[in-house]
Every structure is written in C-alpha cells, then in structure tokens.
C-alpha cells in the first residue's frame, strides 16, 4: 500500500491578536492625551462673558480665589509682593500677557487692587479670564 500525501490546509492569517494590540494602543493614546491638559491657574468659578476669547498662551496667571487669596502661577503670594514677582517673571524690556483668574464671588475691590498692582509692572498686558455662557 502506498501512502498518499494529505493535502495541507490553506494558510490563514489570524487578525484577532492584531486587533487586540490596536485596541491597546488606542487606549494608551486616549489615556495619555487626557493628561496633556495644562492648567495654569487654580480652579475657580469664572464669570460668564459673551465676548470671551481663547488666548493662545498664558505665561503668567494671577488667581484670586473665592476667599480673596492671591496666587501667582499656582503659588500663593501676598498682594504686596505681586508687583516684584511679576516684574521678575516678565524681565526687562519685554512684554507678557498677565491673565487674572478671579472667582465670580470675589469682591470687586480685591480684583481692582490686583489690577492696580499689575499696572505698575512695565510690559504687563492685562486680561481677565471668563467663560462663554
């Protein structure tokens, strides 16, 4: 008796492991982009303004929280030291945008006091942060 060669089954490509790898990569990129959000100021409830615009970059952020506390780039600071600190961040003969994040419940006088101190800094261009309604 003679042995016959059995025909080989046709070759197949199993794509299930490749799909698993693609979903793992997709999950990785989605999760990593969630952590790329850069927050310059402390979380406060911003007032609403219909003409609010998005700024491209905010190198200097002054935050006035609900209790009246002041922070410069997320670091607490007293009002008397604000002018010198901002002046050192801007540098000589340069201009920089200084964004004021003031909570909507903070007193108007506190915000005006912060703005008055910032106006004393040469090269500081002031902006007030607001949310679109």
PyMOL commands that set and color helices and strands:
alter all, ss='L'
color gray80, all
select helices_A, chain A and resi 16-34+79-90+108-119
alter helices_A, ss='H'
color red, helices_A
select strands_A, chain A and resi 60-64+70-72+75-77+96-102+124-128
alter strands_A, ss='S'
color yellow, strands_A
deselect
rebuild
show_as cartoon
